[in-house]
Amino acid sequence: MITGLRTDQKKPVIRKQPAEVIRVLLIEDNPGYSEVIRIILDKARDIRFDLTSATRLSEGLDLLADVGTDLVLLDLKLPDSQGIETFDTVYAQARSVPIIVLTVTDSDVLALEAVQKGAQDYLVKEQVDAKSLGHAIRYAVERKQMEQMLLNAAQEWRTTFDAISDAVCLIDSETKIVRCNKAMTKLLRKPFADIIGQSCCKLIHDSNRPIEGCPFESLRKTRRREEIILQRHDHWFRISVDPLSDEEENLKGGVHIITDITREKEIDKMKSELISNVSHELRTPLSTIKEGIALFYDGALGPLHVDQKDMITMVKKNINWLSRLIDNLLDLSKIESGRMKLKKTLVDISALAKEVSLSLHDRANKKNIALAVIKIKDMLPIYIDRDRISQVLSNLIANSIKFTSANGRIAVGIKDKEKEVEISVSDTGVGISAKNISRLFDRFSQFNRNYGPGEQGTGLGLSISKEIIEMHGGRIWVESEPGKGSTFTLILPRLIRDEIFCNI
């Protein structure tokens, strides 16, 4: 039997120490009510309060300046200050400190005005108890901390936003500017107040409606980034727009980024002039070399043995590649200088696609690639430059043949979409990685060359194709994944009657 224990002995109670201390400044001229507040706060169990009191506003302001304070309990009627001015004075000195207004029943209107100006809460004195006061203080401190966090985040965002050298603005679905950075104000030479809420069409283009080729109007259809290059006074700008959508993918607006590319344009112009001049100078001697090689190859200057003919074949192949490069460079030069003029006629696009495919059929057969054109019967003609669109289709199909392995498939599809025609070239080739797609239409861009059999390319075909399509008022893009093939899609406007009559 164990002795020495009393069964009725109470176990000692270990009270948990509060983990936080909230420093409260009470500005109240009634000593009796101040004591009530002190007693209420002393009874709190989960939070420990460190209470400092002041009976006059001036005394409270001195304590705010000298003593760290987490929250202010403020009576608006003090010996040296009355009414809402009391709150205004405290709030002006300590905007980061939450303030709870203490009021009597007949001054609720005054307390509400203080809340509207920034007070976290108000309490009616005769209704204050331990529970309501503790909750009010805790929630006021938490709300103020959250406000400060949001304010800091907003300030960081604004600082970052304004640090962007490009002009950036956010527009709503009605093209009204809802936010912009400092670079935008410098570009437009207007203050924020004269920009926010205004139509981007009016501010940027001085137009009451979207301009032709407006990237945001195109984005409404495609729901992806759209771009346009425009000249404003003596500067050139690239304007790109990305969609802003809600959780249900409804378009809510767009993000405009305006980049000054004047310097790039000047450099491109110098490059183009140099390329154009060099290309013209190379054309004549190259033609002479080409004719001389043809004479050797045909045996006009004497018979060739096998090794000689193989060498001449290799030389001929490289001369043809150099000739295509010069032609492409001259095409680019014409496009950039505005010297390339479209010769539009009414064209049966299905027949044209079939014709281009047949011209490349032998090249596809060498690799046992199935090449098919899926067209629509009884399709109305479209108004295009036949030769230039043929050039684009030839380039797309030839690329698909080049980058598609033996026994693969290529399909040319045509869809009639009322006011426009969609043409796609799909293959089962090596595909294109995501990092390369964004640069695919740049000049001299060549990817996957190690994996693509066939003739050497110039890296200019897709760039020229894009320019030709855009000259027609259309657009072109690609969708691809490595190992899963690629689909190039181009959109061309349908019959434009006014344009036809202007060109007759």
LOMAR-45108 format. One record per residue (C-alpha): x, y, z; residue in one letter. Coordinates in steps of 0.05 Angstrom, whole numbers, plus 5000, padded with zeros to 4 digits. Example, Ala and Ser with C-alpha at 12.3 -4.5 7.8 and 13.67 -1.06 7.14 Angstrom:
REM residues 2
524649105156a
527349795143s
END
This chain:
REM residues 504
500050005000m
502750684980i
502151235032t
503551975032g
498552154976l
492052534986r
486852344935t
483353014942d
489553424929q
488753914871k
493653914814k
497454564803p
494854994745v
500255244698i
497655864662r
500255954591k
504156604583q
501557044526p
506157014467a
505057734444e
504758414476v
500658974445i
502759674465r
496460104473v
496260864480l
489761104512l
488261844502i
482361974549e
481162554597d
476562164644n
480961824697p
475361364719g
474161094648y
481661024638s
481860574699e
476160164671v
480060054607i
486259864646r
482359344687i
479159054625i
485758974589l
489058664651d
483858114651k
485557894581a
488557194580r
490757044509d
494057724497i
498158164543r
497158914536f
502059454556d
497660064569l
500160794569t
495261354584s
494762094567a
489262584588t
490763124535r
491963094460l
498663454466s
500962944517e
498662364473g
502462644413l
508762684455d
507961964476l
506761754403l
513362074384a
517361784443d
514161114459v
513160524411g
505660444400t
501759884367d
494860194374l
491360834397v
484760864436l
482361574424l
476961994455d
475062544406l
473063044461k
479163264500l
480863894539p
485464154484d
481863874422s
474763744402q
471263344347g
474063044283i
480163514286e
482563084344t
482862464299f
485862864241d
491563094285t
493262404312v
492462074244y
497062584211a
502662424260q
501961664260a
498761404196r
501760714206s
498660634276v
491560364279p
486560814315i
480160604350i
475461174367v
471961174434l
465161514432t
458861624471v
452161404443t
450362094415d
456762174375s
456361574327d
456162034267v
462762344287l
465861664298a
463561414230l
466762024198e
473261844232a
472761124205v
471661404135q
477961814143k
482261224165g
480360994235a
480260234241q
473960204285d
469860564337y
466960324404l
461260614445v
464160714515k
458160454554e
458159804513q
465559644520v
467258994556d
473358534558a
471158114499k
469158684452s
475259104469l
480258534461g
477258324394h
476959044369a
484259164387i
486758514357r
482858594292y
484959324285a
492259144292v
491658564243e
487858994192r
492959544197k
498559054187q
495058764127m
493859464099e
501259624108q
503258984073m
498659134015l
501159854013l
508359614012n
506759113957a
503259643917a
509060113925q
514059573904e
509659423844w
509160163825r
516760253833t
517959643788t
512559873739f
515560563733d
522560283726a
520659963659i
523760373603s
518260173554d
511560533557a
506560053589v
499060143599c
493159703618l
486759793580i
479759533591d
475359183540s
473059873514e
480360083502t
480260583560k
486960643597i
486160433669v
493560463690r
500260663660c
507460773679n
511861393679k
514861213611a
507761273582m
506961973610t
513562173579k
511761883512l
504962233509l
507562853545r
501562843591k
500662753666p
497362123694f
490762503706a
490162663631d
491561933611i
487561493659i
480561373633g
482061613563q
481661203499s
488360923477c
486161033405c
485361773417k
491661863458l
496461443417i
493561493346h
489262123352d
483361713326s
476361603352n
476460883330r
481560313325p
486560403268i
487359903212e
491359303239g
490059493311c
493358943352p
487958953407f
482458843355e
486458253327s
487458003398l
479857983408r
479857423356k
486357053370t
486757143446r
494357163442r
499757693435r
499058143375e
503958663349e
504259243302i
509859723282i
507960453273l
511261123260q
509661713304r
512862363282h
520262193271d
520261573314h
518460843302w
514960423355f
513259693365r
506559613400i
505058933429s
498758733466v
497658143512d
490657923534p
487858023605l
482557503620s
478457313681d
478056613711e
472856413659e
477456633602e
473057233586n
477157793556l
477458383604k
482658813570g
489958813549g
496959013568v
500059493517h
507659533513i
510460083468i
517860023451t
521760563414d
525260193357i
527660803319t
534960623328r
533659913306e
530060183245k
535960623227e
540760043234i
536159593193d
535760123139k
543360163134m
543759403132k
538359363078s
541859883035e
548459513042l
545258833027i
541459112968s
547759422938n
551958802949v
546558342922s
545958752858h
553458752849e
553757992859l
548157832811r
551857982746t
558257582760p
554057022790l
549956972726s
556456922686t
559056372731i
552456002727k
552456022651e
559755782649g
558355202696i
552355012653a
556754982591l
561654512627f
556054082655y
552654002588d
559253802555g
559354392508a
566654502524l
568653782520g
566653122554p
567353042629l
569052412666h
564952192727v
569052532781d
569153192743q
561653172732k
560453032806d
564753632824m
561054072774i
554353822803t
556554032873m
558754712847v
552254802809k
548254632872k
551955162913n
551155682858i
543655552858n
543555642933w
547456292927l
542656522873s
536556392918r
539956762975l
541057372931i
533857352906d
531457312978n
535857893000l
533258312942l
526058132961d
527358353033l
530458993008s
524359142965k
519559003022i
523259453071e
524060023022s
516759973000g
518759792929r
515259122929m
508459242898k
503058712900l
499758532834k
493058282858k
488057892817t
482257422833l
485456752848v
482556052860d
486555912923i
484955162922s
487655092852a
493855492870l
495255052930a
494454432887k
499054722834e
504554882885v
503954192917s
504653852849l
511054252835s
514053962899l
511253262891h
517752952864d
521653232923r
516652912971a
516652252933n
524252192941k
523052133016k
516551733008n
512652303041i
505152323029a
503253023007l
495753183003a
491553812993v
484953823030i
480754352995k
473554602992i
469554542928k
466055142896d
470155632937m
469856362916l
476456672891p
480457142935i
483957782915y
491557662923i
498257702888d
498457012857r
506056972849d
507557212920r
502556742954i
505356182911s
512256372937q
509656323009v
506255642999l
512455372964s
516755583022n
512255273075l
511354613038i
518754563020a
520554683093n
515754133115s
518953653065i
525853843089k
524353723163f
519853113157t
522952423160s
521851883107a
514851583105n
511952203138g
505752603119r
504353313098i
497353603092a
495454273061v
488654483088g
484055053064i
478055323103k
473055853081d
471556323140k
466756823109e
471057453106k
477657083104e
480956433083v
485256003128e
490855583097i
494855093139s
500954663124v
501654093174s
507053573177d
509452993220t
516553263223g
521653393278v
517753983306g
520354633337i
521954773410s
518155313447a
524355743456k
525455753380n
518255893358i
518656633380s
524656733334r
522456303277l
520256873231f
526557283244d
531657373189r
536856833181f
533556403234s
534955663222q
533355113272f
534054353270n
538554393209r
542453793233n
536053373232y
533253623167g
535453273103p
535153623037g
537854263008e
541154793049q
536455373067g
537856123070t
534256273135g
530156823100l
524156443072g
519656493133l
521557223145s
519657393073i
513356973077s
511057353139k
512258023105e
508357813043i
502457563084i
502358203125e
502558613061m
496158253042h
493058463109g
493557753136g
497457403191r
501556773199i
503556353259w
506055653277v
504055133328e
509154583342s
512254093392e
518853733385p
517753043356g
510353183341k
510753583277g
508754303261s
502754673233t
503855333198f
497355733191t
496156353150l
490056783144i
488457183081l
482757693073p
477257483024r
474657882966l
475358632977i
470758962926r
473059682938d
480259472927e
478459112862i
474859712833f
480760172853c
485659732815n
481459632751i
END
